[in-house]
Amino acid sequence: MSRSWRMVTAGGSLALAATLLSAGFGAEAARAAFPGANGRIAFAVERWTPADPCLPIPHGCEPSSSSSIETVLPSGRGRSEIYRPSVGPVRPDWSPDGSRLAFHLDSRLAWIRADGSGLRLLPRLTEAEHDPAWSPNGRRLVFIGNRRCFGCSWLYTVRRDGTALRRVSGERASWPAWSVRGRIAFANDDDRMGHRIGVRDGLYSIESDGSKLRRVFTRRWGGVQQLDWSPDGRRVAFHARDNIFTVGADGRDLKRLTGPKETRGQGSTDPAWSPDGRQIAFIRDGDLYVMRANGRGVRRVVDAPDQSLDPTRPWAVLSSPSWQPRPR
């Protein structure tokens, strides 16, 4: 990313965060990795286009924004836009067979085929739904549903046609991901749960019927976000403290994959395992990167146009990568 992006981020982080939040970036994102050969990487794109006419700095201008889903080969070639909704944002997540992408659209769940066709918008299930992730058999989705009460972000599952809604866990759940072994990982900052264990915002796992709740990781950190199971269900990748970590399903063997020397601007976020388990896609400063599962071999796959001090330049931010599993 350019120096001008870093200057704007450092000098106006609160304003930029508010802009991203209002546009949908900052809402939770769910990922799920399933075994197979490595296919295309899907990701969300949020674009900002300056208004016309645009007043010079310091008055600035009010940019317009648009969202889309794109895919790209891991080499960085073959980038293609497959879906552009009338409203945003979108958070794509590949199904276990790589034939569909689930996402949330205008606070409802939806999915499309791999080529962007066949939009299926599910009926309203709660006050607002977001962050869908597929079950290992591809028949159900886990998601976060909101109710009309403070902090009521509950974990639900539903059939992919929008029927058979089930509530899995209580308040303040976020970032769900469904393991190939059947367990659902999620973050939780419920005040009551936090009070019992002496922390807030930890990583938990639970069976899809709501049984066998297990605390996986906390270390009194807080801020555990953007979870993704490895394809074999043995490890969870997550974002915390502007870096990407992995930890065993039992909470042991914590590893940090990114570090201060690599972190710039917004840091490293949105980890997504490759279907073969050897690589992890992630976002750094609004661009798409890939690294080996041990954190080495970092390379940029897609470079998004940077925000700069020039108010007439369009810019974009990438988010929510998901790696398509293909038949071996």
N, C-alpha and C positions, 0 to 999 in steps of 0.2 A: 504494500500500500504506500501511497505517496506521503511525503512529509506534511503536506497541507492537510491531509486527513488526520494525521496525528495531532496537529496543532488545533484543529477544530474540536477533536475529541477531548483533548486535555483542557482546552480553554472553555468549553461549553458542554461538559459531560451531562449536566443536569438537564439542560435544554434538549440535547440530543436524545437522552434517555426518554424524556417525555414525548418527543416526536416519535421515536420508535415504538413506545408503548401504545400511543394512540393509533399507530398504524398496524398494531398487532404483534410486533416483535417485542418480546418480553412476556408474552403469554407462554404457558408451558408447551413443551413439545415432546411428543412421545416417539420412541424408536423401538424397533424390534428386529433382530437379526435371526435369520433362519438358514440352515445349512444348504449348500449347493455350490455351483460354480459362480464365479464373480461376474455379474451382469453390469448393467448401467447404474450409475448413481443418479438418483432423483434428488432435487433440491428446490427450495422455494426462492423466488427472486422478488424483491421489493424495489421498485424503481421510483425515483423522484425526478420530475421534470419541472424546471423553473417556470413560473408564470410569465406570460407575455402581455404587456411589457413588464420588465423586472427592474425595480429601483436599485441603484447601486448601494453597496455597503456604505454606512452602517444600517440603512433602513431595511435592507434585505428584501426578500420576496417570499410569497407563499407558494411553495411547490405543490404540484399535484402528484399523486402516487398511484401506482398500479401494481398488482401482484400477478404472478404466474408460476407454473410448475415447469421446470426444465429437466432434461436428463442429459448425461454425458458419459462417454466411455471413461474408464479409470485412467486412460492415457491422456485425457483432456481433449480428445478428438470427438467428432460427431455430436457436438452440442446441439440440442434441439428443444424448442419450446413445444410442449404437448398440450398444455391447457392454460387458458387465461380467463379467469372468472370475471363476472361483472362486479363482484365485490370481493374483498380480501379480508384477512389473509388466508393462506393455505399452508398446510403442514403435511407433506406427503409421507406415506409409509407403505412400503411394498408388502404385498401378501406373501405367504410362505411359498407359493408356486410361481411368484414373479409375474402373475397375469393381471394384477390390479394394484391401484394406489388408493389408499384411504387418506382422507384429510378432513379438516373442518372448514366449513364455508358459511360465513354469516351466522356463526354460533350454532351450526347444525353439522351433523356428520354426513359425509358423502364419500363416494368412491367412483373411480373411472377405470377403464381398461388401460393396459400398458401403452396403447397408442393415443390415449387421451379421449377416446370415444366412449359412448355409453354412460353418460353421467347418471348416477343414482343418488338422489338426495333423500336421506332418511327423514322420517317424520320427526316432529319435535318430541323429544323424550323427557327433558327437564326444562328448566328456565333457559339454560344455555349449555351446549355440549362442545367439548373440544378435546384435542389430544388423542385421537384414536390410534390404537395399535392392534394388530391382528393376533388371533389365537393361533396355536401351532397347526391346527387343522384347517384354518382359513374360514371357519363357519361363523365365528363370533368376533366382536371387537370389544376391547376394553377401552374405556374413556373416562374423562372427568365430566361430571354433571354438576351444575350449579343450582342451588335453591335460593329462595328469597329470605336469606338470613346471612348475617355476617360470617364469613369464613366457611360457608357450607359448600365446599368443593368435595364431592363424594366420588368414590370409585364405583363404576358400574360396568357390566358387560351386557351386550345385546347381540342378537343374531344380525348377520349382515344385511338382512332385509328390514331391520328395524323392529322386529318382534321379540318377545320373550325377554324383556328388560329385567335385569337383576342388580340389586345393590350389593356390593362386595364389602366395602369398608366405610367408616364414618368420615367425619369432617376433616377438612384441610389436607386432602390427598392431592398429589400432583405428580407429573412426569411418569405415567405408567408405562411398563414394558412387559410383554408376556414371553416367558421363557419357553424354549422348545421342550423343557421338562414339565411344563404345566404351571409353574408358579408365576405370580405377577409381582414384579418389583415396583415400588413407588416411593416417592419422598413424602414425608409427613411432618407438618409443623403444628399439629393439634396441641393446644395449650394443655389439655388434660393428659394426653399421652406424654408430652414433654415433661410435665410436672412429675409424673410417676418415675421416669427414668433419668431425670436430672438434666435433660438436654432439650433442644428444639431442632426441628428440621433434620431428621435422620433418614437413612435408607432402610426400608423394610421390604419384606416379601410375605406373600400370603397365597393360599390356595384360591382358586377361582370361585369356590363356594363360600369364601369368607372365613374359612377355618385355618388354624395353624399359623397365626400371625407371628412373624419372627423379625426381631431387630437384626439387621445385617451389619450396619456401620453407622457410627456417629462420631466417636472421638471428640465430642463436644465442639465440633466445628461449626455446624450450621451451614446453610447455603448449598446443600447437596442438590444438584439439579441435572436434568437432561440424561436420564438413565437409558442404557441399552445393554441387553443381555448378549453375551457371546453366543455364537451359533450352537455350541455344545451345551449351553446353559450352566457352565461352570464359573463364569466370571461376569461381573457387571462393570461396564464403563460408565463414568459420570464426570460432570463438570463441577468443580469447586475451586474457589479462590483463583479464578482466572486461568486455571489449568485443567488438564484432563488426567484422570486417575482410573485405574482398574482395581478391583478387589474381588476376592473369592466369594462364592455364593454363601459361604459360612462366615464371612466377615474377616477372613485372614488374608495375609499376603497382599497388603496394600502396595501399589506401585504408582508412582507419578510418571507420566509419559511425556509431559511438556514441562518446561522450566522457565525461569526468569530470562535467560539469554534468548529464548525464542519468542517470548511474549511481548507483543507490542499493542498499543491502543486498547482494544476491547479484550485482548487475551485469546485463549483457545477454548472453544465451546463446541457443543453439539456433536459429541462423538457418535459414530455409527460403524459397527463392525462390518467387515466384509463377510460374505457367506462362507468363505473358506477359513475364516478365523485368523488369517495371517496379517491383515491390515485393518486400519481404522481410518475412516474419513472423518473430517472435522472442519470447523469454521475458524478462521483466524482473521481478525480485522475485516470481516465481511467477505472474504474470499474462501474458496473451497480448496482444502488440502487433503493429502493422503499420507499416512506414515505406516511403518511396520507396527505390529502389535506390541513391540517392545519400546516404541517411541522413537526409533531411529529411522533414517531414510526419509525424512520429511520432504515432500515436494508439493508445489502448488499445481492444482488441476485447472481451476477456473479463476481468472483475475477479473473482478468486477470493477466497473468504472468508479473511481474514488470521488468522494465529496471533496471539494476544494474551496478556496476563498473566492473563486470566480462564480458569481451568482447565476450566470447564464448556462453553466455546464450541468447536464443531467448526471445523476449518479445512482448507484444501486448497492444493495446489501443482499448477500446470499445467506440462507439459513436452512436448518433442518434437513441435512443430507440423510438419505436412506439408500442402502445398497441392494440392488435387485438380485435375488437368488435365481440361478438358472440350473436346469437339469445337468447332471454330471455325465 
